[in-house]
């Protein structure tokens, strides 16, 4: 396993002079949060001409992050556009995906392009290393206050930027500073993740949906070293969920996984893309989980984080005073149609029968399978063929009487 150690410099350092209203350092772009969205934003800002780019995070790298660790091919496409290669080096490709419907029906086919499972401790550190190699500066710093002025944004009274990208996750400080609360119930999920011995059989991603507590599902994504990232999550519906409940459901939905053998258990919230705030305001923009960019159908977020982070960084660097407007336009052009289609899919998937019909259709028709995969792991769209075959599967079959 390849691991990159990135030690963040503590906030402080030399303070620039000049008429700065008491703020010592002025940056072209400050990115808050150094996960995939933040690293992509820093890379894009540097490529977009920003000379001084500061990347802030609460932790030193490498650090763990609760996640399914799945890296779809679409995520690697964004990284290639940013000049980053080798992010999944040393990890075996996963050629197939097995999806189990709420009623137990199963479809298992080859993915259009292989996926990977790379622990976020490794993946994120590699992206941060790429950002710093491209010229961004990394500091360990927890942002607590945000002040938006006419010509800059001031963080904690000491760091100023012409534009700021908020990539600081589901509990985003920047999101709250823009006046947006966390997602409400039914648009927010809670999941628990751990590492366990990989399930027997050929390497494949496994997603098992659960009829009880719907919408809910468990997953097992093999890493390639004998372990798998496993977890269980469900959409919140106004009642508290305990760790014991999540573990019990994990064991029930994912047979073969012994909760006693699962290590490094961590729970995390998933703000679903069905309830997104405005992408930003003025000089401040949001990306990744801070913008509720979690696929409501699969819980996938890495591709969204990288794509939105890259768009946000480019907008912040290109026109700081109009960053939010430029970013909203770019996001709408690149992901708008997909996000509308995924919201429709999530609305349809509230009915278990629809998901079971989709699994059956995907088992019968490879094109339907590819559409479902693209919709859940990338930026795909629903099409008439897929909707038609799912609808056909919902029609009760009439068996003619015997004579």
N, C-alpha and C positions, 0 to 999 in steps of 0.2 A: 504494500500500500504506500502510495506517495503522499506525503504530508508537507504542507508549506507552513512555516512559522512566520507570522507577521506580527510584530510587536508595535502596537499603536503608541505614538508619541502623546504624552499627556498635554491637555490643552494648556495654553500659556504662550511661552516663547516670546520672541521679539515683537514689539508693538510698533506699528508704522505711525509716523507723525502726520501732521496735516490737519485741516479743518474737518474733523470726523464726528463732531457732536459728542465727543467723549469716548468713541469707540476706536480701539487701537488697531484692528486689522480689517482690511477690506479685501474680499475675495471676489473673483468673477462669479463663481458658483460654489455654494456650500451644499453638500448632500448629507442629509441626516439619516443614518442607517446604512450599514455596509453589507447587507445581504445581497442577493442577486439583483434586486431592483436598484439598490444604491450603487453597487459596483458597475452595473450597466450604465447608469446615469453618469457616473464619473468618467467612464470610458468615452461615452458619447459626447460629453461636454468638452473633453480634451480634443477629440476628433473634430468637434465643431468650432474650435478656435479659442476656447476659454484658456487663458494662460495660467491663472491661479484657481485651482480646483481643490477644495478641502472636503475630505470624506470623514464623517464622524460616526463613531459607534460606541456603545456603552461597554463593550468588551474587547479584550485582546483576542487576536486570532492565532491559532484555530480555536473555535468554540462550537459547542453542540447547538443544534436548533431543532426543535420538535417539528417533524415533517415526515412525509412518506418517502423522501429521498429519490423519488422517481424523476428521471431526466428524459423527457421525450425528445425526439429528433428535431422538433420545431425549436426547442430551446437552443440546440446546438447551431441551428441556422442563424439565430440572432447573434450568438457569440462569434460565429464566423464573420458576420457583417462588421462586428466590432474589432476584428483582428485577433480574437482569442481562439486558440486551438489547444487541444490536449487537456481540456477540462475533465474528460472522463477517462483519460489514459490509465491503464492498469485495472480497469473494470470490464468484466465480460458483457457483451451485448445480450440483451434479452429479446429473442426473436418473436415471441408470441405473447398473447394476452388471453386469459381465460376469464369470462364474465358469467357469473351465476345469477339468474333472476330470482326475485322473491319467492316464486313457487318452486324453485329448484332446477328449472331449465338451464342448460349450459351451452355456451358457444365458446370454442377455442380455435383460434386461427392465427396464422402468421400476421404480425404487424406489418403495415406498409413499409415502415422503416424501423430498425431495432430501437429499443429504449435501453436505458441504463439505470442502475441503482447505485448512487454515489452518496455516502453519508455527508450531510451538510457540513460537518466538521472539516471535511476535505474539500468539498466542492466550493464552499464559500471562501475558504482561505485561498484557493487557487484564483478565484475571480478578484479578490482584493489584491493579491500579488500582481495580477495583470493590470489592475487600475493604477497601482503605485508605480509599476514599471513604465506605464504610459505617461507618468508625470503628475498624477494626483497625490496629494499629501494625506496621510491617514493619521487621525488622532483619536485617542480614547477620551470621550467626552459625553456626558448625558445632558441633553438639551431640556431645559425646564421652562424657559420663557421665550416668547417670540414677539417681536415688535416690528410691525410693518410700517415703514416710512415711505415718503414719496420717491426717494431715490435709492433705497436699500432696505434690506431686512436685517434686523439685529437680533442675534441669539444670545440670551443670557447677559446682555449688556456689554459683551466683550468681543463677539465675532459678528462681522457685518459682511453681507454679500449683495451683489447686484441682483441675484436670483437664488432661490432656495428650492431644492427638491426634497420633499418629505417622503422618505422610503423607510420609515421607522415602524412598520408593521401594524398589526391589528390594533394595538393600543397607541396609535400615533399621536404624538404631541402636536405635530403640525396640523393634523386633521382637526384636533380639538381647537387649535388656535384659529382655524378658519370657521369655527362655529358648527362643526358637524359632529353629532354624537355617534356612539358606536352603533352598529347595525341592530335593529330590533329582532326579537324572536321571529323564527321562521325564515330569517335571512342571515342567521348566524348559526354555525355548527360548532360542536365541541368534539374533539377527538383525542384519543390517547395513543401514543406510539412507543414501541420498544423494539428490541432486537432478540430474535429467537432462532433456534436451529431451523434451517430451510426445510420446507416441505419436501417429501420424496417426489421423484419424478423429474422429467425434463425441466430445464430452467424456463420459467415463464412468469409474467406478472399475473396475479390472481386477485380479482375483485369479486367478493361475494356479498350480494345485497341481502338485506334482512327484511322479512315480512313483518315480524313484530317490531314496533318502534319506528316504522317507516316514516320518513326517509332515513335510512341508515345503511351502512355497509362496513365490511371489514376488508382488509387487504393483506397480501403477503408478497413482497417484492424481494426476490433473492439478490444478494450482493455479489456472490461469486466466491466467497471464502467459507462457505458452509453455514453462513448466517443469512437471515432475511429481515428486512424491515417489516414489522407487522403492526397492525393497529385496528382500531374500531372508532367510528364516529357517527354521530346522528345530529339532525337539525334540532335546535333548541325550540321548545314549545311552551315556555313559561314556567317550567318546573326545574328545580336544581338537579344536576346530574353528579353523582358521586364517583370517585375513583373506583370503588368496589363495583358499582353498576357497570361502568365501562369495561372493566376487566371480565366481569361475568358475561357480558354480551360478546366480548372478543372470543372467549372460549366457546360460546354457544354457536357463533356464526362461522368461526374458522376452525373446524374440526382438525385435530392433529397438532394444535398449538396449546401447549401446557402453560397456563399463566405463571406457574412457579418457575418456569425456565426462561421467562421473558425478562430481560435486563434493560436498564437505562430507560425506564418508563417515564414519559413526560406527557402532560396534557397541553393542548393548545386550541385556541379559538380559530375558526375559519370564517371570516367575513365574506359572504357570498356575493357574487356580482349582480344578483337580482336586486340589490339595494345599494347603489353606488352614489356617493356624494358628487358634487361638482368637482371636476378634475383639478381646479385650483382657482386662485384669484390674484390678478396682478402679477407680482414677482414670485409667488409661491405656487408650486404644483405638487401633486401627490402621485405616487406610483406604487404598484404592487399591492400588498395587503392593505396599506394605508388608504388605498382607493377602492377597497373591497373587490379586488380582482382575483377572486377564487372561483373556479369553474363550479357552478351549482350542480352539475351532473356527476362530476367525478372528484371534486375537491382538489384538482390540479391547480398549482399556482406558480410554478417555476417559469414556465413559458410566458405567462402573463407578466410576471415580475420583470423578466429580462426585456420583453418587448416594450412595456410601458416605461421602464426605466430608461431605455435607450431613447425613446421619443421625448421623455421629459428632459433628459440631459441635453439633447440637441436643441430643444426649444429654449431652455434656460440660457444656453450659451449664445444662441443666435440673436435673440432680442430680449434681454432681461426684463425690460419694462412691459413687454407684451407676452411674457412667457406663457401665462395661463391660456390666453386666446390661441396662440400658435399651437400649444400642446393639445388643447381640446379639439382643434381642427384636425391635427395629425392623428390623434387617437380615434376620432370618429371615422376618418378615412381608412385607417388600418384595421381597426377592430370593431367598429360600430355595428356592421351587419352581423358579424359573428356573435357579438354580445346579445343582440336582439334575438337571434336564433337560439342561442343557448338558454336564454330566459324562457323562451317558448318551450324548449325541451324540458326545462326544469318544471314548468307549470304542468305539462303533460305527464311528467314522471311522478307527480304527486299521487297518481293513480297506479297502484301496483300492477294492475292488469296491462297497462300500457308498457311498462318496463318488461314484463314477461313476453308481451307480443313483440317488442323490439328485439329481445334475445332470440326468439324463434325466427324472426325475419332475418337477423344477422347470421343465424345458423344455416338458413336456406340459401342466402344470397351474399356473396362476398362483397359486392358493391355496397350493400346496406351496411355490412360490417365495417367497411372502410369509412363510410359516412359517419357512423356512430363513433368510431375511434377518433376521426378528425374533429368531430364536434366536442369530444370529451378531453382530448389531449392537446389540441392545437387551436386553429382558428377556422375550423370547418363550419359548414352550414347545412341545415336541413334541406332536403330536396323532395320533389314530388314522388319519386320512386320510393324513397324510404318511408315517407308518410303514408303512401298508398299501401305498401306491404305491411306496415304496422296496423293500419286500419283494417286491412283484410284479415289480419290475425285476431282482431277484436270481434269480428262478426261471428255470431254463434253458428256452428255447423249443424245443418239439418240432415239427419239421417233418414232416408226414405224407409217407410215400413216394409217389412218382408211380407211376401204373399205366399 
